[in-house]
Amino acid sequence: MSEIVKLYDKIYSHYRLMNSLMTLGLDKYWRRKTVEYIRLLNSNPLSICDICCGTGDFTEFLVSKFPGAVVTGVDANENMIKIAKEKNIKANFLNSYISNLPFDDESFDLVTVSFATRNLFFASDFDKSLNEIKRVLKKGGFFVNVETSMPANFLFKFLIKIYLETVLLAIKIFLPGSYKSYSFLKSSIYSFKAEKFNEKLSFHFYAVYMKNLLPGSVAICAAKK
């Protein structure tokens, strides 16, 4: 997993902009819909941990939508955490791997991950990471994950692949130093399946839910301890 963390050293300075471009700006919409879904599960979480928080985009949403909560952002990449801190979000930020979280048992009402699971799903210690998430969750608490997932619809799948290949070609021309990192991110989009992730969650948590978001290329997966 450390190799994945290192990939972000090449792209952290422009990651937020490229993320918006690669999702056609829909990433903000998907985060808003995720918060709405969280409200259905727990309308008033008082302690929230946003894991793999990156530059703090989703952390910022959580702080604004749950003003009464203590929010903590965690990421293994120091450069990403630095950018998150510079944005002056009213949250605590820590540098840590997901597989070894520096928190006591049952510390949080809610744990979230946004647009990072596909990069970790095939790592050898991913089950250990899920156990860590479960450990720091309070009994009855929720783990909510929002992630890109290739749609079943052939036309949508084809259009997404064409668009991503075009973006990657532009990156290769204009940001050659970042090409390897974004090439990996693209391949993880192709490989990740929300249904498979849900199956894995079912081995660790009491109840598992899934909701697809338009245009069918993103899924919210939620699990209850």
Summary of the structure (lengths in Angstrom):
residues: 225
radius of gyration: 16.6
end to end distance: 25.2
largest distance: 49.6
contacts: 736
relative contact order: 0.16
helix: 52%
strand: 21%
